[in-house]
């Protein structure tokens, strides 16, 4: 597994490193960071598609605005900014119930 | 000094319905005075047109029965006897069923004439049974209304699975009331109000009736923040606040009091319900926009409209037990409304002995949305001197004296 090299990070990552799946692509992550932090580091900007098909990116990054709700381990509407990464987490961006189940 | 034939105090679903039917069927000059107070019931409603369901105590009344069917199954007949299924009297059924019949045509009329859609949906109301207690209870409901057996279907486990695949597989069956449907309650109030406005009713919105003006034993108008409005007849459609108006108009009190109901609303979901659902814990209705509405508690806490964690938890757990997919959903909103309750759960309709120029249209408790159409019709019949389509004697305010 390649080391994390994050140009934006202020300090070097110290925690355990592992991989998570973002839309079926393996991405490196570090224990203790949020899903949103991994998404932004991997250059995902548009991450949520709402039930009414509006696409958005994370806005507040602190759990208030509901603009980064994505599907994590098949659970819809999880806040990427409030969820800590776990090894082999399955993250799906721009997915929602209505796309997967129909109306 | 403005002079009207009729002033309606209260613009919830009952007041708005009176304004609509009066303006449609008469040439009277009408004013509707309304101030939205916290807890007004029309905007808190679930929008069920559950004519039979509500008459036999399902819907909001359901929580009471857990105790009852337990007593029955434990063979404690004496205690169960005092707690008969909570069936309302014949006159209530008549009113509810007559009102229910009016909605399909009213929906069409609102669409074509006034271009408003209150989302009338033919859903039916299913009472879901989990166990023998629920079966006993369902039996006692059905045996209590032999004349309406054509409106009831029994569904076994397979039929229920086929019709409502998202309902828990633990359910052993259901009874379906096929004539009980739903509307969108906000849109219904808006439709009546807009229809009335287009028919020439003057709307005084955000306007409070501060005082009822009297001359001797005759009501002659109301005073609001801005002006006095004079009228020949005042219609009291003030919901949970109706007693204030009544007291000022007559000098007496009547037993209309607020009964709090808390409601939980889920986020928008794909279509998981084909019909409205009642269980022994709660009722569940998926509205036209996909949100799932879960109600409702029944509490006498005065004009308090706060939500409490215990009731919200009870309702949510009852709903998740019935509809497991809700475990994957978030709560979008909770709120509480104030039903205008009366001691015998019947509305208070019609004029008052010894008081001129005053008519009651209040006390509709849990069924204001359902009863709005017939109430508007009856008030219109009263105002035009026609014989009323339902005998108003059981609904007069004098029954409490």
Boltz contact constraints between the chains, C-beta under 6 A:
constraints:
  - contact:
      token1: [A, 51]
      token2: [B, 268]
      max_distance: 6.0
  - contact:
      token1: [A, 97]
      token2: [B, 270]
      max_distance: 6.0
  - contact:
      token1: [A, 101]
      token2: [B, 270]
      max_distance: 6.0
  - contact:
      token1: [A, 103]
      token2: [B, 270]
      max_distance: 6.0
